[in-house]
Amino acid sequence: MEIMKEYKEDMNERKYNLIPIPFSDMTSKSYSFEVTKRAQQDVISDNRNKDYIPMIGDSVFNKHAQNLLFGNHASLIKDEKVFSIKNN
């Protein structure tokens, strides 16, 4: 994955790895929480449109995530030095 390659090569000591890591049990078998299983069933049984969001994610969600991480008035955001993407 190109983004992981770039992340590993980036020597900036202030970088953050926000890529989710799946939960696993002691035998390294993937573990699904009961709430996750129920949420999946809710999505499957829901008749609403399930179109995919854009590859970089939902822009409104990304903006709120930036504000949550850096603060609503952070100069990094105002100076457009922060960019967010969705990760599958």
CNS distance restraints for C-alpha pairs under 8 A (distance, minus, plus):
assign (resid   1 and name CA) (resid   5 and name CA) 6.50 0.50 0.50
assign (resid   2 and name CA) (resid   6 and name CA) 6.29 0.50 0.50
assign (resid   3 and name CA) (resid   7 and name CA) 6.09 0.50 0.50
assign (resid   4 and name CA) (resid   8 and name CA) 6.13 0.50 0.50
assign (resid   5 and name CA) (resid   9 and name CA) 6.25 0.50 0.50
assign (resid   6 and name CA) (resid  10 and name CA) 6.05 0.50 0.50
assign (resid   7 and name CA) (resid  17 and name CA) 7.95 0.50 0.50
assign (resid  19 and name CA) (resid  87 and name CA) 7.11 0.50 0.50
assign (resid  22 and name CA) (resid  30 and name CA) 6.88 0.50 0.50
assign (resid  22 and name CA) (resid  31 and name CA) 7.81 0.50 0.50
assign (resid  23 and name CA) (resid  30 and name CA) 5.94 0.50 0.50
assign (resid  23 and name CA) (resid  31 and name CA) 5.56 0.50 0.50
assign (resid  23 and name CA) (resid  32 and name CA) 7.41 0.50 0.50
assign (resid  24 and name CA) (resid  28 and name CA) 5.09 0.50 0.50
assign (resid  24 and name CA) (resid  29 and name CA) 5.18 0.50 0.50
assign (resid  24 and name CA) (resid  30 and name CA) 4.27 0.50 0.50
assign (resid  24 and name CA) (resid  31 and name CA) 4.91 0.50 0.50
assign (resid  25 and name CA) (resid  29 and name CA) 5.50 0.50 0.50
assign (resid  25 and name CA) (resid  30 and name CA) 6.53 0.50 0.50
assign (resid  25 and name CA) (resid  31 and name CA) 6.22 0.50 0.50
assign (resid  32 and name CA) (resid  36 and name CA) 6.33 0.50 0.50
assign (resid  32 and name CA) (resid  37 and name CA) 6.80 0.50 0.50
assign (resid  33 and name CA) (resid  37 and name CA) 6.54 0.50 0.50
assign (resid  34 and name CA) (resid  38 and name CA) 6.31 0.50 0.50
assign (resid  35 and name CA) (resid  39 and name CA) 6.13 0.50 0.50
assign (resid  36 and name CA) (resid  40 and name CA) 6.15 0.50 0.50
assign (resid  37 and name CA) (resid  41 and name CA) 6.34 0.50 0.50
assign (resid  38 and name CA) (resid  42 and name CA) 6.22 0.50 0.50
assign (resid  39 and name CA) (resid  43 and name CA) 6.27 0.50 0.50
assign (resid  40 and name CA) (resid  44 and name CA) 6.19 0.50 0.50
assign (resid  41 and name CA) (resid  45 and name CA) 6.05 0.50 0.50
assign (resid  42 and name CA) (resid  46 and name CA) 5.96 0.50 0.50
assign (resid  53 and name CA) (resid  57 and name CA) 5.91 0.50 0.50
assign (resid  53 and name CA) (resid  58 and name CA) 6.31 0.50 0.50
assign (resid  54 and name CA) (resid  58 and name CA) 6.65 0.50 0.50
assign (resid  55 and name CA) (resid  85 and name CA) 7.73 0.50 0.50
assign (resid  55 and name CA) (resid  86 and name CA) 6.70 0.50 0.50
assign (resid  56 and name CA) (resid  84 and name CA) 7.46 0.50 0.50
assign (resid  56 and name CA) (resid  85 and name CA) 4.40 0.50 0.50
assign (resid  56 and name CA) (resid  86 and name CA) 4.93 0.50 0.50
assign (resid  56 and name CA) (resid  87 and name CA) 7.73 0.50 0.50
assign (resid  57 and name CA) (resid  61 and name CA) 7.66 0.50 0.50
assign (resid  57 and name CA) (resid  62 and name CA) 7.01 0.50 0.50
assign (resid  57 and name CA) (resid  85 and name CA) 5.65 0.50 0.50
assign (resid  57 and name CA) (resid  86 and name CA) 4.35 0.50 0.50
assign (resid  57 and name CA) (resid  87 and name CA) 7.77 0.50 0.50
assign (resid  58 and name CA) (resid  62 and name CA) 6.15 0.50 0.50
assign (resid  58 and name CA) (resid  86 and name CA) 7.56 0.50 0.50
assign (resid  59 and name CA) (resid  63 and name CA) 6.11 0.50 0.50
assign (resid  60 and name CA) (resid  64 and name CA) 6.31 0.50 0.50
assign (resid  61 and name CA) (resid  65 and name CA) 6.12 0.50 0.50
assign (resid  62 and name CA) (resid  66 and name CA) 6.22 0.50 0.50
assign (resid  62 and name CA) (resid  84 and name CA) 5.70 0.50 0.50
assign (resid  62 and name CA) (resid  85 and name CA) 6.93 0.50 0.50
assign (resid  62 and name CA) (resid  86 and name CA) 7.78 0.50 0.50
assign (resid  63 and name CA) (resid  67 and name CA) 6.30 0.50 0.50
assign (resid  63 and name CA) (resid  84 and name CA) 7.74 0.50 0.50
assign (resid  64 and name CA) (resid  68 and name CA) 6.10 0.50 0.50
assign (resid  65 and name CA) (resid  69 and name CA) 6.16 0.50 0.50
assign (resid  66 and name CA) (resid  70 and name CA) 5.88 0.50 0.50
assign (resid  66 and name CA) (resid  71 and name CA) 7.38 0.50 0.50
assign (resid  66 and name CA) (resid  77 and name CA) 7.46 0.50 0.50
assign (resid  66 and name CA) (resid  82 and name CA) 7.55 0.50 0.50
assign (resid  66 and name CA) (resid  84 and name CA) 7.36 0.50 0.50
assign (resid  67 and name CA) (resid  71 and name CA) 4.65 0.50 0.50
assign (resid  67 and name CA) (resid  72 and name CA) 4.62 0.50 0.50
assign (resid  67 and name CA) (resid  73 and name CA) 7.72 0.50 0.50
assign (resid  67 and name CA) (resid  74 and name CA) 7.81 0.50 0.50
assign (resid  67 and name CA) (resid  77 and name CA) 7.91 0.50 0.50
assign (resid  68 and name CA) (resid  72 and name CA) 7.16 0.50 0.50
assign (resid  70 and name CA) (resid  74 and name CA) 5.94 0.50 0.50
assign (resid  70 and name CA) (resid  76 and name CA) 7.80 0.50 0.50
assign (resid  70 and name CA) (resid  77 and name CA) 7.74 0.50 0.50
assign (resid  73 and name CA) (resid  77 and name CA) 7.41 0.50 0.50
assign (resid  73 and name CA) (resid  78 and name CA) 7.21 0.50 0.50
assign (resid  74 and name CA) (resid  78 and name CA) 6.43 0.50 0.50
assign (resid  75 and name CA) (resid  79 and name CA) 5.74 0.50 0.50
assign (resid  76 and name CA) (resid  80 and name CA) 6.12 0.50 0.50
assign (resid  76 and name CA) (resid  81 and name CA) 5.10 0.50 0.50
assign (resid  76 and name CA) (resid  82 and name CA) 6.10 0.50 0.50
assign (resid  77 and name CA) (resid  81 and name CA) 5.98 0.50 0.50
assign (resid  77 and name CA) (resid  82 and name CA) 5.63 0.50 0.50
